[in-house]
Amino acid sequence: MNKYLLPIVLFVITLITAPPLSAQQVLSSTTRGKVSGKLIEADTKKPIGFANVVLLTAKDSSLVTGATTDIEGVFILERIPNGRFILRASMVGYPTKYIPNININAQQPETKLGNITLSAASTKLAEVEVVAEKQLVDFELDKRVVNVSQDINAESGSVAEVMQNLPSVTVDIDGNVSMRGSSNVTILIDGKRSALSNLTLDQIPANLIESIELITNPSSKYNPEGTSGIINLVLKKERKPGFNGNASVTAGTYDNYNTSLFLNYRYNKWSLNTGYDFRQRTRPGFSDSFTENFYYDRETGLLDSTSFRIQDGERDSKDISHNFRFGADYYLTPKHTLSASGVYRFGKDTGNSSIFYRFLDEDRLLTSTSTRSTDEVEDEKAMDITLGYRQTFEKKGQELTADVVYNTNVDDEISNFRETGGLAGQFAEVQQTLVDDANREVIAKADYVHPISEDSRFEAGFRSSFERLDEDSRFFDQNNESGQLEYNSNQSNHFVFDQYIYSLYSNYSNKYKSISYQVGVRAEQTVTKSDQRTQNIKNDNSYFSLFPTVFVTKDFNPDNKLQFSYSRRINRPRSRFLNPFVDRSDRFNTRFGNPNLKPEFVNSLELGYLRYWGTASINATLFYRHTLDEIERFRRPVEIIVDGEAVPANETTFLNISDNRSYGAELGFNYPATKWWSLNGSASAFRTQLSTTQGDTELSNAQFSWNSKLTSTVTVWEDLDIQISGFYRAPTADIQGRMEQMFSTDLAMKKDVLKKNATVSLRISDVFNTRQYNFLSFGPGFRTESENRRQSRIIYLGFTYRLNSDDNNRNRRERNNEGGGMDEDEF
């Protein structure tokens, strides 16, 4: 029990020592403006109850506050800062109405609008220009927000395909993501882990996502998991009153299809939404590799001989998935909200592959051949349930939120292997594996924000989580005499991994003249237990960690900012890194986990500069990361017995590398060149230095790498957009080799039809068919060059229809009148 005492003590001390709230501060927070009025029906003069009333800034139409009229149609908007505003009133069955030129200042802190009439008649007010245009990427000092709706790839692609155009991010052949050369990235859904977080990003449809937040140096409020940062996927949440939604269908070459339906209903105190998504993904591909195996004379240490292995592989897979979503918000009072959401996903993945091996002697003469074929079927089920509570207070910005999250993933996989040699009459080796993989997680968390003054605030919270992985892998060999499959106890494995994490955090922020700062600390106690039940091997580990964060920002003016940040983060080894089960789908290249892995820690520093010129912006960052005990793949040569003879092979596991230092610079920009042409791009350059000692072998590697991305969007006509995007990634290093360069270009276009109630999209991914994933691996006794490709040049044709939408051109600058709509969220 003592090991949990320190985090609790730290949290209590932080609460006690928080700066007190003075009477002057209380007074200043309540002396804000007020806007009031009453909505009535134009013809009958009856009050309109339960309508939405929202106050927007006149400068950029951003949301200030809002309310719902009572049964008598009365509304009161309070705690309004000084400024010039526009009031928007909306109700199902009535055109939206705008009241411009509302001024709040010290001389006139209250505005009484009196009766405001809503009528079905199309009487137009004076036009009010509302700017609802969003950039593809909004740069902020602590994160970058990618507005997915601005990327035409989102109409038909996956999240992985959208991320290929994002600054700092690269995506590999399996949909795994890395940032600035590091693959230790935490994926969150709406700020928390969920069932979707456990999927690879090429399994998540992009049309589910409203925006993507890239946070390279998070504050202590965030879970410190993921040494290179956090990618937060913000799901679409329609908040317009009444009933609305959208439906889409997309078809692509090579039997790629997806459909989606999203419905939303909001009335009075209820907000309900539901959705369904179907996705069929087919990815034929191939892989080739050339391996040299070196043999040394142990007495002299000199090279004795060399052999070669050539592999030609083909693979065809089909993944089918169904996603059901449901969400509900209930407003108990204007300050208390209950919410619930759920995701249920099920699907089936099927695949077959074959590898043809050729073995050569030191004179590169063919000695033997063999062929190994594999067919796999995997049934997947995932569920995510979230219950939430939110309370706001009289003071603006003061709030309490609490969530309970439960998610689970269950995969049942059957794999059949068949290997035949090149000799006539030779018996085939037949094997089978059955894998039952169940993963579940329970999270409870609460966050409290307390504004102390206009410029300072205090935050605190806790998070507790439990995660269990239960993977039962059973291995069978066919007896060639009886033709029956027999259980192989030496290769079978039942692995159970439990992880408990208890954490507390606090943040304090304030401002002195033009300098603002935030300091925080997070305390975590982690307990892990692994149980290799087949061999009765247990490993327990417990450790306490502190994660401080510091942010200092200098505001030269509203368009010119500089920020320094520091954070300490952790990457705990995931279950697939720990599970010792041996993957034998390629017997000459086996893979298995390491249950003795330790977590890796990183100290990260960044210096960022942000500059605006109107709607154009530039973001420049210098960064440095120092990682201790970094987890890396480690390959080594081994010998396996084939037909009674020793044959060279390679095995891959995971080890803690002692040291990794990475530093570099990054530049991103938004540039609307004209009203019809905009550019968005980024470039990143960094150097990575790795070193470790494994037994008697010292390994090191260093490489300078860079990548660049550019997206060009052209509005040809008012309702036709064309987007071209391309990226280049230079070779990047790991401890035993490098990933070779890669480049690709995508083309997409979309056109609004049916009076802008629908959109037709056309997209071609990897136009020039250049996307390859090539690797060079080397170490004592071996050198491997491999080339991997999947079918990436695919043509997609999609159609989207919006139901009851008053915002059918939300991505462009447009002039709205009384009958128009806006992009802002309703209150």
Buried (B, 14 or more C-beta within 10 A) or exposed (E): EEEEEBBBEBBEEBEEEBBEBEEEBEEEBEEBBBBBBBBBBBEEEEBBBBBBBBBBBBEEBEBBBBBBBBEEBBBEBBBBBEBEBBBBBBBBEBBBBBBBEBEBEEEEEEBEBEEBBBBEEEEEEEEBEBBBBBBBBBBBBBBBBBBBBBBBBBBBBBBBBBBBBBBBBBBBBEBBBBBBBBBBBBBBBBBBBBBBBBBBBBBBBBBBBBBBBBBBBBBBBBBBBBBBBBBBBBBBBBBBBBBBBBBBBBBBBBEBBBBBBBBBBBEEBEBBBBBBBBBBBBBBBBBBBBBBBBBEEEEEEEEEEBBBBBBBBBBBBBBBBEBBBBBBBBBEEEEEBEBEBBBBBBBEBEBBBBBBBBBBEBEEEEEBBBBBBBBBBBEBBBBBBBBBBBBBEEBBEBBBBBBBBBBBBBBBBEBBBBBBBBEEEEEBBBBBBBBBBBBBBBBBBBBBBBBBBEEBBBBBBBBBBBBBBBBBBBBBBBEEEEEEBEEBEEBBBBBBBBBBBBBBBBBBBBBEEEEBBBBBBBBBBBBBBBBBEBEEEEBEBEBEBBBEBBBBBBBEEEEEBBBBBBBBBBBBBBBBBBBBBBBBBBBBBBBBBBBBBBBBBBBBBBBBBBBBEEEBBBBBBBBBBBBBBBBBBBBBBBEBEBEEEEBBBBBBBBBBBBBBBBBBBBBBBBBBEEEEEBBBBBBBBBBBBBBBEBEEEEBEBEBEBBBBBBBBBBBEEEBEBBBBBBBBBBBBBBBBBBBBBBBBBBBBBBBBBEEBBBBBBBBBBBBEEBBBBBBBBBBBBBBBBBBBBBBBBBBBBBBBBBBBBBBBBBBBEBEBBBEBBBBBEBB
